[in-house]
Amino acid sequence: MENGSVMEYLYRHPEANTPRRKLQLLMDICGAMDYLHEHGIVHTDLKPNNMLVDKQGRLFITDFGFAKVCSYMPPERLALWFWNSPVTHNVSTRAGDIYSFGISLYEIWSRQPAFQWSTRSPEEQQAVYSGIIGGTLRPDTTLVSDMPQELQLLMKQCWAANPDSRPKGFGVLFDAISKLLEALPEEPVFLLQTSSSVNTVPAMMETQNPPKWRELTPDEKRLPPEIQEAILSLSNGSPLELDLSAKFVPHETLQAEQLALAAFEAWNVVFQKRIVAMRQNPKPLLAFEVIAQDNERRRVDLENNRAKEEVERRHNLDDATMATRLRPLCDALSANRSLLVLNFAYNRITDPGMRVFADVLRRNGALRSLDLSRNKISGEGGASLGDGLRANMCLSVLDLSSNALGDSGARWIAEALKENSTLSELNLGGCGIGNEGSKVLGEALKLNKGLKALRIERNRIGDAGLVALIDAITMCRMESLSLSNQQSSIGSETIEAIAESLSRTNLKTFKFNVMEIGDDGARAFALALKSNKTIENLHLELNKIGSGGAVHLGEMLRNNETLQKLFLHRNNIRPTGARAIGEALAFNTRLSILDIRENSIGGVLPDSGETDEHTGIHCIADALKANGTLQYLGIFEYDMKPEMTKYVQDVIESANRTCTIFDDESQILDVI
């Protein structure tokens, strides 16, 4: 809105910093919150940043949700957050909103933060948490000495550690503040102004001690505009999320990459059309298709990298320059205590830069999610990150994908995992990790009890590394694991060992795409999943699974009572295999998503004596008449006849049920 948040409004309009005007704003808050509570709505994130003022001076409550800013959390909710309780978000009560109002009241009146976080060490922050939870630490009331005594008493009641001791509702607060307002003498009426006219305020009406606004230094002014804006936001505001991806990369680099990607996508479409005619041939052609695509991708990537390196040479983006540019931003990030999510992907940051950035992990006590993917971090940078992670007590999501960590970098991350207990999601995809790195990560996972999701696809882990890793998974609490697309040949014994181990893990999601497991591998997973009680989401895409493997998977679907999502996209399943899966659907009562796109199930085999009514698509569609749980079905084929799509839709309508037919995973990305 025109006047921003209530704090920005008070900073920009000194004429509004009077007891009467502040009481009017407080009444607006109480009136709005009383209305919400009467309609059964609990805000859970009430704070000055979520109170906006329009150009007429009216205050609006916004941003209902689940953000976690410690200063405004009621003690009962802060306690669960502090102890990493899984039910933190469920402790949302009207009394919690009352506490948050009391803290907001203090900040609106004093125009100062209720609690200082930026200069505190992690140990001091923990003491603050304990003080708030125990009721021994509350804001300094000497800064609101001009507040009416009755309002101070009301404010302190809102701060009560025991929810039952707080005022009984915003209606009570509204009435009390209304009486205080009536007792105040009348003040001259002034016209409210937008931020553009703030300089016309008379000097005599300015407050005694206006807050000092952080200005940019001369060095900071030479940084990219987006980085300057981020430093000011971190130093003077309370952002919860910040996207700085690709902000240190010259525009020419991004443009070169976008052009290369567009060229590849255009080539890919032509290539797909070229193989449509070949799909009628019963001989498997998927291996040729994958190899051709992979070779073209590598060629485009090579040209792409040359273009980026040429741009960087022209811009003189050497390691020392990048580290120097990072320092002011990292200082601001380290001091900030409100930011929860930071996206710093695609910035070409190398190891010297990561030595600077690691200070953020050591000193920042609020950040929960950090994306450092697609930078240029190698083993030395992994050492800096490992040091930062060991000292960090709050980060829960870390994305390091598409860096050059290698086995040495993986070793440093593994050492950090032995001590870090807060990280729950880690992405190491495409980091050049081999068997040795996988083994040390496995040893660390045996000791780590906090990590719930690991992505380590697109590496070069072989048999020994995969076996060591899956063995470690059986000893920890991992719930999601992706081992897809390793650049090493995997033996059948390893595939069988991995499949067999799944029953001894807590995994709910398992991804094993582009591993060429074939029919034998599909059989191994099918046997393992017949009695599996945990796997809900299984990805076996681009694996050269034929109809034989599909028959085994169909038998598994008849018996499995846990699996909810099965992805078999772009294998080599023909109508026979599709029929086996379709027949199994009639008996399955759990599966909600089936993706069997681009498998040549839409036609019939030459000289088979079958007609169009025997296609795999027809069989799967007919199974929907008896199956009542499938909600999303992917059956797209390049050579699929229009009447087949119509047949499936007609079956769905005649069965009087809801099932979405999708052509692309993006259509159900949220569900996946």
KOLGUBA-38686 format. One record per atom (N, C-alpha, C): x, y, z; residue in one letter. Coordinates in steps of 0.1 Angstrom, whole numbers, plus 5000, padded with zeros to 4 digits. Layout:
N
XYZA...
//
This chain:
672
500849885000M500050005000M500950135000M500250244998E501050364996E501950405007E501550385020N502350425031N503150305037N503150185030G503950075035G503350015048G504349955055S503949895068S503750005078S503149965090V502850065100V504150135105V505250055106M506550115110M507050215100M506950175087E507450265077E506550395077E505350375079Y504350495080Y504850585091Y505150535103L505550615114L506850685112L507750615105Y509050675102Y508950785092Y508050775082R507950865072R507050985076R506250965086H505251075090H505451105105H506451185108P506551225122P505351285128P504551345120E503351405126E502351305131E502551175127A501651075132A502151015145A503251055150N503850995162N503351065174N502051065176T501451115188T500651015195T500451025208P499650915215P498250895209P497551005205R496250985199R496350905186R497250935177R497250865164R497650715166R498550695176K499050555178K497850475184K497050535193L495950465198L494950435188L494750525178Q493850495167Q494350385159Q495550375156L496150255149L495950125157L496150135170L495950015178L494549965178L493550065178M492150025177M491849965163M492450015153D492249945140D492749805140D493849775146I494349635147I493349555155I492949605167C492049525176C490749495169C490249595162G488949575155G489049475144G490149475136A490349375126A490549235132A491349225142M491649095148M490349035155M489549125161D488349085168D487349025157D487349085146Y486449035135Y486948895130Y488248885128L488848755124L488548645134L488748675147H488548575157H487048535158H486148625156E484748595157E484348495145E485148505135H484848415123H485848295123H486448265135G487248145136G488548145130G489048265126I490348275119I491448315129I492548235130V493648275138V494748315129V495448435131H496348485122H497748415122H498248385134T499548315137T500748395133T500748505126D501948585122D501748735123D501048775134L500748915136L502048995140L502349095132K503549175135K503449305127K504249405130P504149535123P504349525108P505149425103N505349415089N504149365082N503249305089N501949255083N500849355085N501149475090M500149585092M500449695082M499549705072L499849805061L498849925062L499350045059V498550165060V498450225046V497150255042D496950315029D497050465030D496850535019K497150685018K496150765026K494950705030Q494050775039Q494350745054Q495450665057G495750635070G495050525077G494350445069R493650325074R494650205075R494550135085L495450015088L494749885084L495449805076F494949675072F495849555077F495249445081I496049325085I496149245073I497449195070T497649115058T498548985062T498748905052D499748795053D499448695064D498248635063F497848535073F498748415069F499348355079G500248235075G501048175086G502148125082F502948045091F504448085092F504748205089A506148245090A506548245105A507848215107K508348195120K509348305123K508948415130V509748525134V509748525149V510848495155C510948455170C510448575179C510648695175S510348805184S508848815187S508048765177Y506548785178Y505848645182Y506648545183M506048415187M505648415201M504448365205P504048345219P504948235225P505248245238P506148145244P505847995241P504547965241E504147825240E504447775226E504447865215R504847825202R506347835200R506947935206L508447945205L509147815211L508547765222A509147655229A509147535219A508047505212L508047395203L508947415191L509047535186W509947565175W511447545180W511747595192F513147595197F513547445198F512647365202W512947215204W512647135192W512447205180N512247135168N511047035168N510047075175S508846985176S508146985162S507646865158P506946865145P505646925145P505046965157V503747015157V503747165159V504847235157T504947375159T503747455153T503447425140H502547505133H501047475138H500847375146N499547345151N499247425163N500247485169V499947565182V499547705177V498447725172S497947845167S496647885174S496647975184T495548005192T495248155192T494048185196R493748325198R494648395208R494948325219A495848375229A497248405223A497648325213G498948355206G498948485199G497848515192D497648645185D497648755195D497148735207I497148845218I498548875221I499448765223Y500848795227Y501548875216Y501348825203S501948895192S501549045191S500249065195F499749205195F500549285205F500749225217G501449295228G502849335224G503549245217I504949285212I504849385201I503849375192S503749475181S503349615187S502549615198L502149745204L503449815209L504349735216Y505549795221Y506349855210Y506549785198E507349835187E506749955181E505349955179I504750075173I504950195182I504850175195W504950295204W506350335205W507350245207S508750285209S509450305196S508950245185R509650245172R511050175173R511150085182Q512350005184Q512049855184Q512949765180P512749625181P512449585195P511549485197A511349435211A512549365216A513249285207F514449215212F515549235201F516749255206Q517849275197Q518549145194Q518649115181W519248985177W520549005169W520749115163S521849125153S523249115160S523349155172T524649155179T524849035188T523948945188R524048835198R524748715192R525548645200S526148515196S525048405196S525348285190P524348185191P523948145206P524948145215E524748115229E523848215235E524048345232E523248455237E521748445232E521648405219Q520348385213Q519548275220Q520248165224Q519548055231Q519148105244Q519948195251A519448245264A518248335262A518148405251V516948495248V515748405246V515948295238Y514848205236Y514348145250Y515248105258S514848045271S514148155280S514648275279G514048385287G512648415283G512348415269I511048445264I510148325268I510548205266I509748085270I509448085284I510448115293G510148105307G509448225313G509348335305G508648455310G509548545318G510848525318T511848605325T512348725317T512148715304L512648815295L511548885287L511349015288R510349085280R511049215276R510449285266P510949415261P511249515272P512149605270D512549715279D511449825279D510749835290T509649935291T510150075294T511450095296T511950235298T511850305285T511750235274L511650305261L510250345257L509250315266V507950355264V507350425276V508250505282S507850585294S506750675292S506550725279D505450815276D504150745274D504150615275M502950535273M502050545285M500750575283P499850575295P499950445304P499950465317Q500150355326Q499150245324Q497850285321E496850175318E497250095306E497750155296L498150085284L499349995286L500350045294Q501449965298Q501049835305Q500049855314L499549735322L498949635312L498149685303L497449605293L498449525284L499549605280M500549545272M501249435279M501649455292K502349345300K501449225302K500149245303Q499249135304Q499249045291Q499349115280C499449045267C500748955266C501749005273W503048925273W503048805282W502048785290A502048675300A502448545294A503348465301A503848335296A502648235296A501748255305N500648165306N499548215297N499148145286P498048205277P496748235285P496448165295D495248195303D495248325310D496448385312S496548505320S496548635310S496448605297R496348725288R494948775287R494748895282P493348945280P492548845272P491248835274K490348735269K489948755254K490348855248G490048875234G490349015229G490349035216F490549165211F489449265213F488249215216G487149305219G487449375232G487949295242V488349355255V489449465253V490449435245L491449525242L490949655235L490049635225F489449745218F488749845227F487949785236D487249875246D488149945255D489149885260A490149945269A490850065262A491350035250I492050135242I491150255238I489850225235S488950325232S488650425244S488650375256K488450455267K489650545269K490850495267L492050575268L492050685258L491650655246L491550755235L490550865239L489450835244E488450935248E488951025259E489850975267A490451055278A491451155274A492051135261L493051225257L492551355252L493251465253P492851595247P492851595232P491951675226E491951685211E493251735206E493651695194E494851735188E494551795174E495351895169P495051945155P494951835145P493951855136V493851755125V494851785114V495551685109F496451705098F496151615087F496451655075L496251565063L497351465062L496951345060L497851235058L498551245045L499851215044Q500551225032Q501151095027Q501351085015T502050965009T503550985011T504350885009S505750885012S506450985003S505851024991S506551114982S506551264987S505751294997S505651425002S506151445017S506951345021V507351345035V508251475039V508951535029N509751645032N509051775036N507751775035T506951895038T506551905053T506951805061V506551795075V507351905082V506651985091P507252095098P508352035108P509452105109A510552055117A510152035132A509352125137M508952115151M508151995155M507651925145M506851805148M507651675146M508951685143E509751565142E510051505156E510251375156T510451305169T511851335174T512151315187Q513351355193Q514551265188Q514351135187N515451045183N515050955171N514951005159P514650925148P515650815146P515250695142P516150585140P517150615129P518350565131K519450585121K519250485109K519150535097W518950455085W520350415080W520550285077R521850235072R522050285058R523050355055E523350405042E524450315035E524550315022L525550235015L526950305016L527950225017T529350275017T529750305002T530850375000P531250394986P531550264979P532150164985D532450044979D531149964975D530149974984E528949904982E528149964970E528350094968K527650164957K528150114943K529350044943R529849994930R529349854927R528549804936L528049664934L526849674925L526349564919P525149564911P523949624919P523049684912P521949754919P521149654927P520949524923E520149434930E520849394943E522249394943I522949364956I522849484965I522949604960Q522749724968Q521449724975Q520349694968E519049684973E518949574984E519649464982A519549354991A520249395004A521349465004I522149505016I521249605024I520649695017L519749795024L518549725030L517949625023S516849555029S517249465041S518449405040L518849325051L519249405063L519749525061S520249615072S519149695078S518149735070N517049825076N515749765077N515549645071G514249585071G514249445077G513149365075S513049235081S512549135070S513249125059P512749035048P512848885053P511848805049L511748665052L512448585041L512348635029E512848555018E513648645008E514748605002L515548684994L516048604982L515748644970D516248574958D517348654951D518548604953L519748664947L520448574936L519648484931S520148394921S520548474908S521748444903A522348504891A522548654892A522648704904K522848854905K524348894903K525248804904F526648834902F527148794889F526248744880V526648694867V526248794857V527148834848P526748934838P525648894829P524848984825H523648954817H524048884804H525148914798E525548844786E525748694788E526248654800T526348514803T525048444803T524048504810L522748444811L522148434797L522348544789Q521748544776Q522348434767Q523648404768A524248304760A523748164764A523548144778E523048024782E521547994778E520748104779Q519348094775Q519248064760Q520148124751L520048094737L520447944734L521547904742A521947764740A520847664744A520147694755L519047604760L517947604750L517647724745A516547734735A516847654722A518147654718A518547584706A518447434709A518847384721F518647244724F517247204724F516347284730E514947244731E514347234717E514747324708A514247324695A514747194688A516047154690W516547034684W515846914690W515546914703N514846804709N513546774703N512746884700V511446864694V511546794681V512446844673V512646784659V513046634661V513946604670F514446474672F513246384676F512446434685Q511246344690Q510346314678Q510146414670K509246394658K509846284649K511246294648R511946204639R511746054643R511646034656I511545894660I510145834661I509145924659V507745884660V507545764650V508045774638A507845664628A508545544632A509645554639M510445434643M509745364654M508845424661R508145364673R507345244669R506945234656Q506145124652Q506944994651Q508245014651N509144894650N509244834663N509044704664P509044634677P510444634684P511544654676K512844654682K513044774692K513544754704P513644864713P514644974707P514245094707L515045204702L515345304713L515045274725L515145384736L516645404738L517545304738A518945324741A519545424731A519145404718F519645494707F519145634710F517945654714E517345784717E518045854728E518345784739V518945844751V520345884748V521145794741I522545824737I522545944728I521745954718A521746064709A521446194716A520446194725Q520046314733Q521246354742Q521846254748D522946284758D524146354750D524446294739N525546354731N525246494727N524046524722E523646654718E523746754730E523246704741R523246794754R524746824757R525646734756R527046754759R527646854749R527246844736R527746934727R527347074729R526047094733V525447224736V526147284749V526247194759D526947234771D528347284769D529047224760L530447264757L530447404751L529647424741E529547554735E529047654745E528147614753N527647704764N528747754773N529547654778N530647694787N531647784780N531947754768R532947844761R532447984760R531048004758A530448134757A530548204771A530348124782K530348184795K531748234799K532748144796E534148174799E534648304792E534248314779E534548434771E534048564778E532748554782V532148674788V532848704801V533148604809E533848624822E535248684820E535948644810R537248704807R537048854804R536048894796R535849034793R535449114805R534749054815H534349124827H535349114838H536449034836N537449024846N536848964859N536048864858L535448804870L536348704876L537548744881D538448644887D537948614902D538648514908D538248474921D538348584932D539448664931A539648764941A538548874940A538248914927T537149014925T535848974931T535448844928M534248794933M534148794948M535248754954A535248744969A535148884975A535748984969T535649124973T534249174972T533549144961R532249184959R531249114969R531648994973L530748924982L530748974996L531949035001R532049065015R531049155021R530649265015P529649355021P528249285022P527949205012L526649135012L526649035023L527748955024C527848855035C527848915049C528449035050D528349105063D526949135067D526149185057A524749215060A523949095063A524248985055L523548855058L523848805072L525048815076S525448755089S524748835100S524548965099A523949045109A522449035110A521848995099N520448995098N519848875106N518748895112R518048795121R516648765117R516248815105S514848785101S514748695088S515848695080L515748625067L515748475070L514748405064L514548265065L514948185053L514848245041V515048175028V515948265019V517148205015L518048275006L518348194994L518148244982N518448174969N519648244964N520848174964F522048234959F522648154948F521748084940A522148004929A522648074917A523448004909Y523848054896Y524648184897Y525548194906N526348314908N527848294905N528248174900R529648154896R530548174908R530148154920I531048174932I532048054933I533248094934T534347984935T534747974950T535847894952D536247864966D536647984974D537348084969P537648204977P536348274981P535448284972G534148344976G533448264987G533548124986M532848044996M533548065010M534748095010R535448115023R534748245030R534448335021V533748455027V532248425030V531648345022F530248315024F529948225036F530948135039A530848045050A530648125064A531048245064D530748325076D529348345079D528548345068V527048365070V526548245078V527048125074L526548005081L526948005096L528148055099R528648065112R527948165121R527648275115R527148395123R525648415123R525048375112N523548405110N522748295119N521848345127G521148255135G519648235131G519348275119A517948265115A517648185102A518648185093L518448125080L518047985081L516947945074R516447805074R516647735061R516747805049S516847745036S517847825028S518847755022L519947815015L520147735002L520047814990D520347754977D521647804971D522647714971L523947754965L524147674952L523147624946S523347544934S523847624922S524547544913R525047604900R526047714903R526847704913N528047784915N529247714910N530447744915K531647684911K532447634923K531747574932I532347534945I533047394943I534347394946S535047264945S535347204959S536347124960G536647054973G537047154983G537947254980E538347354989E537147434995E536247474986G535047544990G534147454999G534147324996G533447235005G533947235019G535347255020A535847255034A535347375041A535247495035S534747615041S533247595045S532447535036L531047505039L530947415050L531847305051G531747215062G531947285075G532947375076D533247445088D531947525092D531347595082G530147675085G529047585090G528847475084L527747385088L527947325102L529147305106R529347245119R528947355130R529147475127A528847585136A527347625136A526647585125N525347635123N524347555131N523347615137M522347545145M520947575141M520747625128C519347655124C519047615110C520047595101L519747565087L519147425085L518047425078S517347295076S517347245061S517547335052V517547295037V518747355031V519547275024L520747315017L520847255004L520947334993D521047284979D522447324974D523247214972L524647234966L524747174952L523647144946S523647074933S524447154922S524947074913S525647124901S526847214905S527647174915N528847234918N529947124915N531247154918A532347064915A532947014928A532146974938L532646934951L533546814950L533246714942G534046584941G534046514954G534946414955D535046324967D535546404979D536546494976S537146574987S536046664993S535246734985G534246824991G533146744998G532846624993A531846534999A532346495013A533746475014R534246435027R534046545038R534246675034W534046785043W532546795047W531646775037I530246785041I529846665050I530446555048A530246435056A530646465071A531846525072E532246555086E531346645093E530746745085A529846835091A528546765095A528146675087L526846605090L526946525103L528146475107K528346405119K527946495132K528146625130E527846715142E526646795140E526146825127N525046905125N523746825127N522846875135S521546805138S520346875133S520446985126T519347065122T519047045107T520047005099L519846995085L518846875082L517746905074S516846795071S516746765057S517246855048E517146825033E518546875027E519146785020L520446815014L520446764999L520846854990N520946824976N522346824971N522946714967L524346704962L524246644948L523246674941G523146624927G524146694918G524746614909G525646674899G526846734905G527446674915C528646734922C529946654919C529846554910G531046484907G531546384918G530646344926I530946254937I531046104932I532146034936G532345894932G532145804944G532745684943N532545584953N533145634967N534345694967E534945734980E534045834987E533545934979G532746034985G531445974991G530845884983S529645814987S529845735000S530945665001K531245585013K531345675026K532045785025V532245875037V530845935040V530045975030L528746025033L527945915040L528045795036G527245685042G527645675057G528945675060E529445665074E528845785082E528745905076A528246015084A526745995086A526045945076L524545925078L524245825089L525145735091K524845635102K524745715116K525545825117L525545895129L524546015130L524046055118N523146165117N521746125118N520946185127K519546145129K518546245124K519146355118G518246465115G517846475100G518746425091L518546435077L517446345072L516446405065K515246335061K515246315046K515946395038A515846385023A517246415018A517646325009L519046335002L518846314987L519346414980R519446394965R520846384961R521246274955I522646254951I522746204937I521746234929E521746194915E522746264907E522946214894R523846274884R525246284889R525746184897N527146174901N527746064893N528846004899R529545894892R529845784902R528745754910I528845654920I528645524914I529545424917G529445294911G528845194921G529145064919D528544954927D528844974942D530144984945A530544984959A530045104966A529945224960G529445344966G527945334969G527245284959L525745274961L525445174972L526145064972V525844964983V526145024996V527245094998A527645155010A526545265015A526045335005L525145435008L523745385012L523245285004I521945225008I522045145021I523245095024D523345025037D523245125049D523845245046A523745355057A522245395058A521545405047I520145445048I519345355056I519645225057T518945135066T519145165080T520145245084M520445275098M520045415102M519445495093C519145635097C517645655094C517145775096R515745805095R515345875081R516145845071M515845905058M514545865053M513845965047E512445945042E512445955026E513446035021S513446055006S514846045001S515045964990L516345934985L516245934970L517146004963S517346004948S518745964945S518845844938L520145794933L520145794918L519345864911S519145854897S520345894889S520445844877N521345894866N522845904871N523345784876Q524745784879Q525545754866Q526745814865Q527545804853Q528445684854Q528045574860S528745454861S527845334858S528445234853S527745114850S527445034863S526145004865I525744934877I525344794874I525944704883G525744554881G524344514886G523944394881S522644344885S522544304900S523744264905E523744224919E523544354928E524144464924T523944584931T522444634931T521844624919I520444654918I519544574927I519844444927E519044354936E519344384951E520544414954A520844454968A520144584972A520044674964I519344804967I517844774968I517244694959A515844664960A515544594973A516344494976E516144414988E516244505001E517144605001S517344685012S516244785015S515344815005L514344905007L513344875018L513144745020S512244695031S512844725045S514144755046R514744785059R515044935061R514445015053T514545155054T513245225058T513345355061N512145435064N511745515052N512245485040L512045565028L510545565024L510045685021K508745695015K508845735000K509945794997T510145834982T511545784978T511545704967F512745654961F512845674946F513945744942K514045774928K515345704922K515145614912F516145544906F516045544891F515945664885N515745694871N517045674863N516945654850V518145644841V519245564846V518945444851M519945344856M519945214848M519245204837E519245094828E519044964836E518044954844I517844834852I517244724844I516544754833G515944654825G514844574832G514444464825D513344384831D513844314844D515044274844D515544204856D515544294868D515944424866G515844514877G514444544881G513544554872A512144584875A511544464883A512044344879R511544224887R512044234901R513344274903A513844284917A513144384925A512744504920F512044604927F510644554930F510044484920A508644434921A508544334933A509544244934L509544144945L509744214958L510644314958A510944384971A509644464976A508944514966L507844604970L506544534973L506444404970K505244324973K504844334988K505944334996S505644335011S506144465017S506644565009N507144685015N506044765021N506244825033K505244895041K505545045041K506545095035T506945235036T506945315023T507445255012I507545324999I506145374994I506045504992E504745564987E504945614973E506245654970N506545724957N507745664951N507545594939L508645524933L508745574918L510045614915H510345664902H511345564895H510945504884L511745414876L511745454862L511945584859E511845634845E513145614837E512945604824L514145594815L515045474819L514445364821N515245244827N515245124818N514845134805K514845024796K513944904801K512944944809I512044834813I511044794802I511044664799G510144624788G508844564794G508144494785S506844434789S507044334800S508144254799G508444154810G508544214823G509244324824G509444394837G508044454842G507244504832A505944554835A505044454841A505144334836V504344224841V504644204856V505844204860H506244184874H505744304882H505844424877L505344544884L503844534886L503144474876G501744454877G501344364888G502144254889E501844154900E502144224914E503144314914M503344384927M502244474930M501644544921L500544634923L499244564929L499144434925R498044354931R498144334946R499444334951N499644294965N500044414974N500644514968N501144624976N500044714981N500144754994E499044835000E499544965004E500745005000T501445125004T501645224992T502145174981L502545264970L501345344965L501645474964Q500645574959Q500945634946Q502345644942K502745714930K503745624923K503545594910L504445504903L504745574889L506045604887F506445674875F507345584866F506745544854L507445454845L507645524831L507745654831H507845734819H509045694811H508845684798R509845664788R510745534790R510045424792N510745294792N510445234779N510345094778N510145034766N508944934767N507944974775I506744894778I505844894766I505444774761R504544754750R503144714755R502244694746P500844664750P500744554760P501544444758T501444334768T501644374782T502744454784G503044504797G502044594803G501544684794A500544774798A499244704802A498944594795R497744524799R497844464813R499144414816A499344354830A499144464840A499644584838I499444694848I498044734848I497344734837G495944774837G495044674845G495344544843E494544444850E494844454865E496044494869A496344504883A495644624890A495444724882L494744844887L493344814892L492744714887A491344674891A491344614905A492544574910F492644514923F493344614933F494044714928N494744804936N493844914942N494044944955T493145044961T493945164967T495245174963R496045284969R496645374959R496945324947L497645404937L496845524933L497445644934S496745774930S497345834917S498645804914I499345854902I500045744895I499745734882L500445634873L500945714861L502245714859D502845774847D503445674838D502845644827I503345544818I503445604804I503745734803R503845804790R505045754782R504945774769E505945744759E506545604761E505745504760N506145374761N505745284750N505145344740S504645274728S503545174732S502645214741I501545124745I500245154737I500345254728G499145294722G498845214709G499745144704G499545064691G499444914694G499344844684V499344694685V500544644677V501044524681L502244474675L501844414661L502744434651P502444384638P502344224638P501444174630D501344024629D500843964642D500344034651S499943974664S498443924664S497743964653G496343924652G495444004661G496044114668E495244194677E494644314669E493644374675T493044494668T493344614677T492844734673D493044854680D492444844694D491444764696E490844754709E491644684719E492844624715H493744554724H494944634728H494944764725T496044844729T496144854744T497444884749G497644904763G496845014769G496645124761I495845234766I494445194768I493845114759H492445064761H492344984774H493344894776C493344814788C493344894801C494244994801I494445074813I493145154815I492545204804A491345284806A490145194811A490045074806D489044984811D489144954826D490444944830A490644924844A490145034853A490045154848L489445264856L488045244860L487345154853K485945124856K485845064870K486844984873A486844914886A487644984896A488745054892N489645124901N489045264906N488945284918G488345414923G489345504930G490645474929T491645564936T492545644927T492745594915L493645664906L493145804902L493945904905Q493546044903Q494246114891Q495446064888Y496246124877Y496846014869Y496646024856L497145914846L497845984835L499145944833G499945984822G500045874811G499445894799I499445794789I499845844775I500345964775F500646034762F501645954754F501345934741E502245874731E502345964719E503545974713Y503746054701Y502846014689Y502645874689D501845824677D500345794682D499945844693M498645814698M497545874690M496545794687K495445834678K494445914687K493846014681P492846104688P491746024694P491345914687E490145844693E490545764705E491845734708M492245674720M492045764732M492445884730T492245984741T490846004744T489946004734K488546024736K487945904743K488445784740Y487945664746Y488245664761Y489445704765V489845714779V488945814786V488745934780Q487846034786Q486445984788Q485945914778D484545854778D484445754790D485445674791V485445574802V485345644816V486145754817I486245824830I484845884833I484245944823E482946014824E481845904827E481845794820S480845694822S480945624836S482245624841A482445564855A482045664866A481745794861N481245894871N482345914882N483645934877R484645954887R485646064882R486546104890T487546214887T488846154885T489446174873C490846124870C491346214859C492446284862T493046384853T494146314844T493946334831I494946284821I495946384819I497246364821F498246464819F499246414808F499746524801D500746494790D502146524795D502246614805D503546654810D503546664825D504746634832E504746634846E504546764852E504746874845S504547004850S503047034853S502246954847Q500746964850Q500346914864Q501246834870I500946774883I502146794892I502946894889L504146914897L503846934912L502847004916D502547024930D502146894936D501446804929V501046684935V502246594937V503246594927I504446514928I505246554939I
//
